[in-house]
Amino acid sequence: MTEIKEGAPAGVVVREGDYGARVAAVEPGGVGFIPLDQRHGRPLNLLWTWTSPNLEFATVFLGVLAVAAFGLTFWQATAAIVAGTLLGSATHAVLSARGPRYGVPEMVLGRVPFGHRGNMLPSAINSVAGGVGWFAVNSVSGSLALNTLTGMPKPLCLAIVVALQAGVAFFGHNLVHAYERYAFPVLAVVFGIASVIILAKADFGAPAPEGAGAGGIGAFLIVVGASFGYAAGWNPYAADYTRYLPATTSPRAAGLWAGLGVFAGCTVLQIVGAASATLGGKALADPTGAFTGHLPSLVANLTLLVIAIGAVGANAINIYSGSMSFVATGIRLPLPVRLQRALVAGAFGAVGLVVAYFGLDDAGHDYEAFLLVIAYWIGPWLGVVLADLVLRRGVWSARAADARVDAMVFDVRRRSWAGPAAMAAAVVVSVWLFSNQEKYVGIVPSHHPSFGDITFAAGFVLAAVLYAVLRKVPGFRENG
């Protein structure tokens, strides 16, 4: 692809319409290849594109949960947060690096190990997890902040936040990037001031709060899994935000800035959240109120405002990529092709509004369960995708082999059942054996609680091994 001067190679589906770098325009088309004359941007832009959506209260609250719900001390929580986030950020960097070269969204690249039809499995899950699940979680935190700041009814605050989020996602790629860029300095300054105040007051040697979980290695592993799930929750979106970069962009630079953005945004605020939990207050019953209650009134009000701003930034990405994943499933809708992605984004906004409404009154427990469930499917998906990158490294790394990747991505007749079979089996087995959350406790932690929750790690390894084996078995081999 790097040798293409205009258009795209034969057999490649090109994203129709003229879009370029325009911000006040609805991005046309769906998940096709981005023509070279439409490419723009710099790898450095990815720093704020991925830092801004993590500068929001959902990030803070994960750190709060580590101490107030799982019973870790501040330093134990910090170690678990750094470990889990580093893993999720590293995989995000690897996947982001492929965007400029191949010019298609992450879930379209997933057709290589999953096949055209088999790719419906991760694409459909991701469209629901991102476009509805993450969207609802972040909408709740943003609306609760706006409610605390203004005193307006929670449903009205939710409607305002959702309308802003869906509006940005409807316009598409360029407006999403622009929003994250201009929100970044505001979010960084206010959250920076709030973080300094919280860290100055924190009791780093305090034991876990009374009534928190049992702590120990089990809780540590759960927080590692939850932190990984939070960072890796962006992984299925990775190439969506690098595919518009010029094809000559350094993959290393694209991956570095994208991964660094996720790591910086997630790690700092999660650690601040853990510190705030050492100060007492109703951290689980009233998350935003408890956090801002430790701040001077002016800083508290500004923090509530940026929590809402950050929620919009996070969910603009969730809805945009959720709708992109839905289009990548190949499901045909009776909608104009040019506007299909935009209209699906609007539909996800409406569905997410309903889901978020029913989560307004029990945000803490819903969020805790959701973080782990996200890791449950992303671990096996990543196992398949990264195993494929290793096993097919000659194709993925050699520029001369780009045409083979194009064929695997755009040939609707291509089948590769090893990917979906490995992922599905790994999800079922890992959850059955290792899940450790409120809704379901697996066989191993029910007998040995010290295991915590290693579902994501077990699912990752199992899926990678199964994929490596199944791709050689008749009936699972790819046909092209």
GUKOL-8631 format. One record per residue (C-alpha): residue number from 1; residue in one letter; x, y, z. Coordinates in Angstrom, 1 decimal. Example, Ala and Ser with C-alpha at 12.3 -4.5 7.8 and 13.67 -1.06 7.14 Angstrom:
REM GUKOL-8631
<1,'a',<12.3,-4.5,7.8>> <2,'s',<13.7,-1.1,7.1>> 
END
This chain:
REM GUKOL-8631
<1,'m',<0.0,0.0,0.0>> <2,'t',<2.8,2.4,0.6>> <3,'e',<3.6,2.5,-3.1>> <4,'i',<0.0,3.6,-4.1>> <5,'k',<-0.1,7.2,-5.4>> <6,'e',<-3.8,7.4,-5.8>> <7,'g',<-6.8,5.1,-5.2>> <8,'a',<-6.1,1.6,-3.9>> <9,'p',<-4.9,-1.8,-5.1>> <10,'a',<-7.3,-4.0,-7.2>> <11,'g',<-9.9,-5.7,-5.1>> <12,'v',<-9.6,-3.3,-2.2>> <13,'v',<-12.8,-1.6,-1.0>> <14,'v',<-12.2,2.1,-0.9>> <15,'r',<-14.0,4.4,1.4>> <16,'e',<-16.1,6.6,-0.8>> <17,'g',<-16.6,10.4,-0.6>> <18,'d',<-14.3,13.4,-0.1>> <19,'y',<-13.5,14.1,3.5>> <20,'g',<-9.8,15.0,4.0>> <21,'a',<-9.0,17.0,7.1>> <22,'r',<-12.4,18.8,7.3>> <23,'v',<-13.8,18.9,10.9>> <24,'a',<-17.2,20.4,10.4>> <25,'a',<-18.3,17.6,8.0>> <26,'v',<-19.9,14.2,8.4>> <27,'e',<-17.4,11.5,7.6>> <28,'p',<-18.7,9.6,4.6>> <29,'g',<-18.7,5.9,4.0>> <30,'g',<-17.9,3.0,6.3>> <31,'v',<-14.9,0.7,6.8>> <32,'g',<-13.2,0.9,3.4>> <33,'f',<-9.6,1.7,2.7>> <34,'i',<-8.7,5.4,3.2>> <35,'p',<-7.2,6.7,-0.1>> <36,'l',<-3.8,8.2,0.1>> <37,'d',<-5.0,11.7,-1.0>> <38,'q',<-7.3,11.7,2.1>> <39,'r',<-4.5,11.0,4.6>> <40,'h',<-3.4,13.6,7.1>> <41,'g',<-2.2,14.1,10.7>> <42,'r',<1.0,13.3,12.7>> <43,'p',<1.7,10.5,15.1>> <44,'l',<2.1,13.0,18.0>> <45,'n',<-1.6,13.8,17.7>> <46,'l',<-2.3,10.3,19.1>> <47,'l',<-0.9,11.4,22.5>> <48,'w',<-3.9,13.6,23.3>> <49,'t',<-6.3,11.5,21.3>> <50,'w',<-5.7,8.7,23.8>> <51,'t',<-4.8,10.7,26.9>> <52,'s',<-7.9,12.8,26.9>> <53,'p',<-10.6,10.0,26.9>> <54,'n',<-8.9,8.6,29.9>> <55,'l',<-8.9,11.9,31.9>> <56,'e',<-12.4,11.2,33.3>> <57,'f',<-14.0,9.9,36.4>> <58,'a',<-14.3,6.3,35.3>> <59,'t',<-10.5,6.1,35.4>> <60,'v',<-10.4,7.7,38.8>> <61,'f',<-13.1,5.3,40.1>> <62,'l',<-11.1,2.2,39.1>> <63,'g',<-8.4,3.3,41.5>> <64,'v',<-11.0,3.9,44.2>> <65,'l',<-12.3,0.4,43.7>> <66,'a',<-8.8,-1.1,44.1>> <67,'v',<-8.8,0.2,47.7>> <68,'a',<-12.4,0.6,48.8>> <69,'a',<-13.9,-2.5,47.1>> <70,'f',<-11.0,-4.9,46.8>> <71,'g',<-9.1,-4.1,50.0>> <72,'l',<-5.7,-3.3,48.7>> <73,'t',<-3.4,-0.7,50.4>> <74,'f',<-2.4,2.3,48.3>> <75,'w',<1.0,0.9,47.3>> <76,'q',<-0.5,-2.5,46.5>> <77,'a',<-3.1,-0.8,44.3>> <78,'t',<-0.5,1.3,42.6>> <79,'a',<1.6,-1.8,41.7>> <80,'a',<-1.4,-3.6,40.3>> <81,'i',<-2.6,-0.5,38.4>> <82,'v',<0.8,0.0,36.7>> <83,'a',<1.2,-3.7,35.8>> <84,'g',<-2.3,-4.1,34.3>> <85,'t',<-2.2,-0.7,32.5>> <86,'l',<1.3,-1.4,31.1>> <87,'l',<0.1,-4.6,29.5>> <88,'g',<-3.0,-3.0,28.0>> <89,'s',<-1.0,0.0,26.7>> <90,'a',<1.7,-2.2,25.1>> <91,'t',<-0.9,-4.2,23.1>> <92,'h',<-2.6,-1.0,22.1>> <93,'a',<0.7,0.3,20.7>> <94,'v',<1.3,-2.9,18.7>> <95,'l',<-2.2,-2.7,17.1>> <96,'s',<-2.1,1.1,16.5>> <97,'a',<1.1,0.7,14.5>> <98,'r',<-0.7,-1.1,11.7>> <99,'g',<-3.2,1.6,10.9>> <100,'p',<-1.2,3.9,8.6>> <101,'r',<0.1,1.0,6.5>> <102,'y',<-3.2,-0.8,5.9>> <103,'g',<-5.6,2.2,6.1>> <104,'v',<-8.6,0.3,7.5>> <105,'p',<-10.2,0.0,11.0>> <106,'e',<-9.0,-2.5,13.6>> <107,'m',<-12.0,-4.8,13.3>> <108,'v',<-11.4,-5.0,9.5>> <109,'l',<-7.8,-6.1,10.1>> <110,'g',<-9.3,-8.8,12.3>> <111,'r',<-10.6,-10.5,9.2>> <112,'v',<-7.1,-11.9,8.7>> <113,'p',<-7.2,-14.4,11.6>> <114,'f',<-11.0,-14.6,11.9>> <115,'g',<-12.1,-14.7,8.2>> <116,'h',<-14.8,-12.6,6.8>> <117,'r',<-17.7,-14.4,8.4>> <118,'g',<-15.9,-15.4,11.6>> <119,'n',<-15.0,-11.8,12.2>> <120,'m',<-18.6,-11.1,13.0>> <121,'l',<-18.0,-12.6,16.4>> <122,'p',<-15.5,-10.0,17.8>> <123,'s',<-17.0,-7.2,15.7>> <124,'a',<-20.5,-7.8,17.1>> <125,'i',<-19.2,-8.1,20.7>> <126,'n',<-17.1,-4.9,20.3>> <127,'s',<-20.0,-2.9,18.8>> <128,'v',<-22.1,-3.8,21.9>> <129,'a',<-19.2,-3.5,24.5>> <130,'g',<-18.1,-0.1,23.1>> <131,'g',<-21.1,1.5,21.5>> <132,'v',<-23.4,0.5,24.4>> <133,'g',<-21.5,-0.9,27.4>> <134,'w',<-18.6,1.6,27.7>> <135,'f',<-20.9,4.3,26.5>> <136,'a',<-23.3,3.7,29.3>> <137,'v',<-20.6,3.5,32.0>> <138,'n',<-19.0,6.8,31.0>> <139,'s',<-22.4,8.5,30.5>> <140,'v',<-23.3,7.6,34.1>> <141,'s',<-20.1,9.1,35.5>> <142,'g',<-20.5,12.3,33.4>> <143,'s',<-24.1,12.8,34.2>> <144,'l',<-23.5,12.2,38.0>> <145,'a',<-20.8,14.9,37.9>> <146,'l',<-23.1,17.3,36.1>> <147,'n',<-25.9,16.5,38.5>> <148,'t',<-23.6,17.2,41.5>> <149,'l',<-22.3,20.5,39.9>> <150,'t',<-25.7,21.9,38.8>> <151,'g',<-28.3,20.2,40.9>> <152,'m',<-30.3,19.4,37.7>> <153,'p',<-32.2,16.1,37.7>> <154,'k',<-30.0,13.1,36.9>> <155,'p',<-32.1,12.1,33.8>> <156,'l',<-31.7,15.6,32.3>> <157,'c',<-27.9,15.6,33.0>> <158,'l',<-27.7,12.2,31.3>> <159,'a',<-29.6,13.4,28.3>> <160,'i',<-27.3,16.5,27.9>> <161,'v',<-24.1,14.4,28.2>> <162,'v',<-25.4,11.7,25.7>> <163,'a',<-26.5,14.3,23.1>> <164,'l',<-23.0,15.9,23.1>> <165,'q',<-21.3,12.5,22.9>> <166,'a',<-23.5,11.2,20.1>> <167,'g',<-23.1,14.5,18.2>> <168,'v',<-19.3,14.3,18.1>> <169,'a',<-19.3,10.6,17.1>> <170,'f',<-22.0,11.3,14.4>> <171,'f',<-19.7,13.7,12.6>> <172,'g',<-16.8,11.2,12.8>> <173,'h',<-13.1,10.8,12.8>> <174,'n',<-11.8,14.3,12.4>> <175,'l',<-14.2,15.9,14.9>> <176,'v',<-13.3,13.1,17.4>> <177,'h',<-9.6,13.9,17.1>> <178,'a',<-10.3,17.7,17.3>> <179,'y',<-12.4,17.3,20.4>> <180,'e',<-9.7,15.3,22.2>> <181,'r',<-7.0,17.8,21.1>> <182,'y',<-8.8,20.9,22.5>> <183,'a',<-10.1,19.1,25.6>> <184,'f',<-6.6,17.9,26.5>> <185,'p',<-5.2,21.1,28.1>> <186,'v',<-8.3,21.8,30.0>> <187,'l',<-8.6,18.3,31.4>> <188,'a',<-4.8,18.1,32.1>> <189,'v',<-4.7,21.3,34.1>> <190,'v',<-7.8,20.8,36.2>> <191,'f',<-7.2,17.1,36.9>> <192,'g',<-3.5,18.0,37.6>> <193,'i',<-4.5,20.5,40.3>> <194,'a',<-7.0,18.1,41.8>> <195,'s',<-4.4,15.3,41.7>> <196,'v',<-1.8,17.4,43.6>> <197,'i',<-4.3,18.3,46.3>> <198,'i',<-5.5,14.6,46.7>> <199,'l',<-2.0,13.2,46.8>> <200,'a',<-0.9,15.9,49.3>> <201,'k',<-3.7,14.9,51.7>> <202,'a',<-3.6,11.1,51.1>> <203,'d',<-2.5,8.7,53.9>> <204,'f',<-0.2,6.3,51.9>> <205,'g',<0.3,4.0,54.8>> <206,'a',<-3.3,3.6,55.7>> <207,'p',<-4.8,0.1,55.8>> <208,'a',<-7.7,-0.7,53.5>> <209,'p',<-11.0,0.9,54.6>> <210,'e',<-13.3,-0.9,57.0>> <211,'g',<-15.7,-3.1,55.1>> <212,'a',<-13.5,-3.4,52.0>> <213,'g',<-12.6,-6.7,50.4>> <214,'a',<-10.1,-9.2,51.9>> <215,'g',<-7.1,-7.8,50.0>> <216,'g',<-4.1,-10.1,49.4>> <217,'i',<-2.8,-11.7,46.2>> <218,'g',<-6.4,-12.5,45.1>> <219,'a',<-7.5,-8.9,45.2>> <220,'f',<-4.2,-7.8,43.6>> <221,'l',<-4.8,-10.1,40.6>> <222,'i',<-8.3,-8.9,40.3>> <223,'v',<-7.1,-5.3,40.1>> <224,'v',<-4.4,-6.2,37.6>> <225,'g',<-7.2,-7.8,35.4>> <226,'a',<-9.5,-4.8,35.8>> <227,'s',<-6.7,-2.3,35.0>> <228,'f',<-5.7,-4.4,32.0>> <229,'g',<-9.4,-4.5,30.9>> <230,'y',<-9.7,-0.8,31.2>> <231,'a',<-6.6,0.0,29.1>> <232,'a',<-7.1,-2.9,26.7>> <233,'g',<-10.7,-1.9,26.3>> <234,'w',<-9.3,0.6,23.7>> <235,'n',<-7.4,-2.1,21.8>> <236,'p',<-10.2,-3.1,19.5>> <237,'y',<-10.3,0.6,18.3>> <238,'a',<-6.6,1.0,17.8>> <239,'a',<-6.2,1.2,14.0>> <240,'d',<-9.5,3.3,13.8>> <241,'y',<-7.5,6.4,14.8>> <242,'t',<-4.3,5.7,12.9>> <243,'r',<-5.7,4.7,9.5>> <244,'y',<-5.9,8.3,8.3>> <245,'l',<-2.2,8.9,8.9>> <246,'p',<0.0,9.1,5.8>> <247,'a',<1.1,5.6,4.7>> <248,'t',<4.7,6.7,5.1>> <249,'t',<4.2,7.3,8.8>> <250,'s',<6.6,5.4,11.0>> <251,'p',<4.7,2.4,12.6>> <252,'r',<6.9,2.7,15.6>> <253,'a',<6.0,6.4,16.1>> <254,'a',<2.3,5.7,15.7>> <255,'g',<2.4,2.8,18.2>> <256,'l',<4.6,4.7,20.7>> <257,'w',<2.4,7.8,21.0>> <258,'a',<-0.9,5.8,21.0>> <259,'g',<0.4,3.5,23.7>> <260,'l',<1.9,6.3,25.8>> <261,'g',<-1.4,8.2,25.7>> <262,'v',<-3.3,5.3,27.1>> <263,'f',<-0.7,4.5,29.7>> <264,'a',<-0.3,8.1,30.9>> <265,'g',<-4.0,8.9,31.1>> <266,'c',<-5.0,5.7,32.8>> <267,'t',<-2.1,5.3,35.3>> <268,'v',<-2.0,8.8,36.8>> <269,'l',<-5.8,9.1,37.5>> <270,'q',<-6.2,5.5,38.8>> <271,'i',<-3.4,6.1,41.3>> <272,'v',<-5.0,9.4,42.3>> <273,'g',<-8.3,7.5,42.8>> <274,'a',<-6.6,5.0,45.0>> <275,'a',<-5.1,7.8,47.0>> <276,'s',<-8.5,9.4,47.4>> <277,'a',<-9.9,6.2,48.9>> <278,'t',<-7.5,6.5,51.8>> <279,'l',<-9.2,9.7,52.9>> <280,'g',<-12.5,8.1,53.7>> <281,'g',<-16.0,9.2,52.6>> <282,'k',<-18.7,7.3,50.7>> <283,'a',<-16.5,6.3,47.9>> <284,'l',<-18.8,3.6,46.5>> <285,'a',<-22.2,5.0,47.4>> <286,'d',<-21.4,8.5,46.0>> <287,'p',<-18.3,8.2,43.9>> <288,'t',<-18.1,11.7,42.4>> <289,'g',<-19.3,13.5,45.5>> <290,'a',<-16.8,11.6,47.7>> <291,'f',<-13.9,12.4,45.4>> <292,'t',<-14.6,16.1,45.0>> <293,'g',<-15.5,16.5,48.6>> <294,'h',<-11.8,16.4,49.4>> <295,'l',<-11.2,19.4,47.2>> <296,'p',<-11.6,23.2,47.8>> <297,'s',<-15.0,24.3,46.4>> <298,'l',<-13.6,26.1,43.3>> <299,'v',<-11.4,23.2,42.4>> <300,'a',<-14.2,20.7,43.2>> <301,'n',<-16.6,22.5,40.8>> <302,'l',<-14.0,22.7,38.1>> <303,'t',<-13.3,19.0,38.6>> <304,'l',<-17.0,18.1,38.2>> <305,'l',<-17.1,20.1,35.0>> <306,'v',<-14.1,18.3,33.5>> <307,'i',<-15.4,15.0,34.6>> <308,'a',<-18.4,15.7,32.3>> <309,'i',<-16.0,17.0,29.5>> <310,'g',<-13.9,13.8,29.9>> <311,'a',<-16.9,11.6,29.7>> <312,'v',<-17.9,13.2,26.4>> <313,'g',<-14.3,12.6,25.0>> <314,'a',<-14.3,8.9,26.1>> <315,'n',<-17.7,8.2,24.7>> <316,'a',<-17.2,10.0,21.4>> <317,'i',<-14.5,7.4,20.8>> <318,'n',<-16.7,4.5,22.1>> <319,'i',<-19.7,5.4,19.9>> <320,'y',<-17.6,6.1,16.8>> <321,'s',<-15.6,2.8,17.0>> <322,'g',<-18.6,0.9,18.2>> <323,'s',<-20.5,1.9,15.1>> <324,'m',<-17.4,1.2,13.0>> <325,'s',<-17.3,-2.3,14.4>> <326,'f',<-21.0,-2.8,13.6>> <327,'v',<-20.4,-1.9,10.0>> <328,'a',<-17.4,-4.2,10.0>> <329,'t',<-19.7,-7.2,10.7>> <330,'g',<-21.0,-6.9,7.2>> <331,'i',<-24.6,-6.7,8.3>> <332,'r',<-26.5,-4.8,5.6>> <333,'l',<-29.0,-2.2,6.8>> <334,'p',<-31.6,-0.3,4.6>> <335,'l',<-29.6,2.9,5.0>> <336,'p',<-27.6,5.0,2.5>> <337,'v',<-24.1,3.5,2.4>> <338,'r',<-22.5,7.0,2.6>> <339,'l',<-24.3,7.7,5.9>> <340,'q',<-24.5,4.2,7.4>> <341,'r',<-21.7,4.6,10.0>> <342,'a',<-23.0,8.0,11.1>> <343,'l',<-26.6,6.8,11.5>> <344,'v',<-25.5,3.7,13.4>> <345,'a',<-23.5,6.0,15.8>> <346,'g',<-26.8,7.9,16.4>> <347,'a',<-28.6,4.6,17.1>> <348,'f',<-26.0,3.5,19.6>> <349,'g',<-26.4,6.8,21.4>> <350,'a',<-30.1,6.2,21.8>> <351,'v',<-29.6,2.6,23.1>> <352,'g',<-26.8,3.7,25.4>> <353,'l',<-29.0,6.4,26.9>> <354,'v',<-31.5,3.8,27.9>> <355,'v',<-28.9,1.4,29.4>> <356,'a',<-27.2,4.3,31.3>> <357,'y',<-30.5,5.5,32.7>> <358,'f',<-31.0,2.2,34.6>> <359,'g',<-27.4,2.3,35.9>> <360,'l',<-27.6,5.7,37.5>> <361,'d',<-28.5,4.4,41.0>> <362,'d',<-26.0,1.5,41.3>> <363,'a',<-22.9,2.8,39.4>> <364,'g',<-20.3,1.2,41.7>> <365,'h',<-21.3,-2.4,41.5>> <366,'d',<-22.2,-2.2,37.8>> <367,'y',<-18.8,-0.7,36.9>> <368,'e',<-16.9,-3.3,38.9>> <369,'a',<-18.6,-6.2,37.1>> <370,'f',<-18.3,-4.5,33.7>> <371,'l',<-14.5,-3.9,33.9>> <372,'l',<-13.9,-7.6,34.4>> <373,'v',<-16.3,-8.8,31.7>> <374,'i',<-14.5,-6.5,29.2>> <375,'a',<-11.3,-8.2,30.0>> <376,'y',<-12.9,-11.6,29.6>> <377,'w',<-13.5,-11.3,25.9>> <378,'i',<-10.6,-9.0,25.0>> <379,'g',<-8.0,-11.4,26.4>> <380,'p',<-9.0,-14.2,24.1>> <381,'w',<-9.5,-11.8,21.1>> <382,'l',<-6.0,-10.4,21.7>> <383,'g',<-4.6,-13.9,22.0>> <384,'v',<-5.8,-14.8,18.5>> <385,'v',<-4.8,-11.5,17.0>> <386,'l',<-1.3,-11.4,18.4>> <387,'a',<-0.7,-15.1,17.8>> <388,'d',<-1.6,-14.4,14.1>> <389,'l',<0.9,-11.5,14.0>> <390,'v',<3.7,-13.8,15.2>> <391,'l',<2.7,-16.9,13.1>> <392,'r',<2.2,-14.8,10.0>> <393,'r',<5.0,-12.3,10.7>> <394,'g',<6.5,-12.7,7.2>> <395,'v',<3.2,-11.4,5.7>> <396,'w',<2.6,-8.7,8.3>> <397,'s',<6.2,-7.4,8.3>> <398,'a',<7.2,-7.5,4.6>> <399,'r',<6.0,-4.6,2.4>> <400,'a',<6.0,-7.0,-0.6>> <401,'a',<3.3,-9.0,1.1>> <402,'d',<0.8,-6.2,1.5>> <403,'a',<-1.3,-7.5,-1.4>> <404,'r',<-1.8,-10.8,0.5>> <405,'v',<-3.1,-8.9,3.5>> <406,'d',<-5.4,-6.9,1.2>> <407,'a',<-6.8,-10.1,-0.2>> <408,'m',<-7.4,-11.6,3.3>> <409,'v',<-9.1,-8.4,4.5>> <410,'f',<-11.4,-7.7,1.5>> <411,'d',<-12.2,-11.1,0.0>> <412,'v',<-15.8,-11.9,1.2>> <413,'r',<-15.3,-15.6,0.3>> <414,'r',<-12.4,-16.1,2.6>> <415,'r',<-12.9,-18.3,5.6>> <416,'s',<-10.7,-18.9,8.7>> <417,'w',<-12.6,-20.7,11.4>> <418,'a',<-9.6,-21.3,13.7>> <419,'g',<-9.8,-17.7,15.0>> <420,'p',<-13.5,-17.6,16.1>> <421,'a',<-13.3,-21.2,17.4>> <422,'a',<-10.2,-20.5,19.5>> <423,'m',<-11.7,-17.2,20.8>> <424,'a',<-15.1,-18.7,21.7>> <425,'a',<-13.6,-21.8,23.4>> <426,'a',<-11.1,-19.7,25.3>> <427,'v',<-13.9,-17.3,26.6>> <428,'v',<-16.0,-20.2,27.8>> <429,'v',<-13.3,-22.2,29.4>> <430,'s',<-11.5,-19.3,31.1>> <431,'v',<-14.7,-17.8,32.5>> <432,'w',<-15.9,-21.3,33.7>> <433,'l',<-12.6,-21.9,35.5>> <434,'f',<-11.3,-18.5,36.7>> <435,'s',<-14.0,-15.9,36.8>> <436,'n',<-14.2,-14.2,40.2>> <437,'q',<-16.8,-11.4,40.3>> <438,'e',<-20.2,-10.7,41.9>> <439,'k',<-22.2,-12.3,39.1>> <440,'y',<-20.3,-15.6,38.8>> <441,'v',<-17.4,-17.3,40.6>> <442,'g',<-15.5,-19.9,38.6>> <443,'i',<-14.4,-23.3,39.8>> <444,'v',<-10.8,-22.4,40.8>> <445,'p',<-11.5,-19.2,42.8>> <446,'s',<-14.5,-20.8,44.5>> <447,'h',<-12.1,-23.4,46.0>> <448,'h',<-9.0,-21.3,46.1>> <449,'p',<-9.8,-17.6,46.6>> <450,'s',<-6.2,-16.6,46.6>> <451,'f',<-6.2,-17.1,42.8>> <452,'g',<-8.2,-13.8,42.5>> <453,'d',<-9.3,-13.4,38.9>> <454,'i',<-6.9,-14.5,36.2>> <455,'t',<-9.5,-15.0,33.5>> <456,'f',<-8.0,-12.5,31.1>> <457,'a',<-4.5,-14.1,31.3>> <458,'a',<-5.9,-17.6,31.0>> <459,'g',<-8.1,-16.7,28.1>> <460,'f',<-5.3,-14.9,26.3>> <461,'v',<-2.9,-17.9,26.5>> <462,'l',<-5.6,-20.5,25.8>> <463,'a',<-6.8,-18.6,22.7>> <464,'a',<-3.3,-18.2,21.3>> <465,'v',<-2.4,-21.8,21.7>> <466,'l',<-5.8,-23.0,20.3>> <467,'y',<-5.4,-20.8,17.3>> <468,'a',<-1.9,-22.0,16.6>> <469,'v',<-3.1,-25.6,16.7>> <470,'l',<-6.5,-25.2,15.0>> <471,'r',<-5.2,-23.3,11.9>> <472,'k',<-3.5,-26.5,10.8>> <473,'v',<-6.5,-28.8,11.4>> <474,'p',<-8.7,-29.7,8.4>> <475,'g',<-12.0,-27.9,8.6>> <476,'f',<-10.4,-24.9,10.5>> <477,'r',<-7.7,-24.1,7.9>> <478,'e',<-8.2,-20.8,6.0>> <479,'n',<-9.3,-21.1,2.4>> <480,'g',<-7.3,-18.3,1.0>> 
END
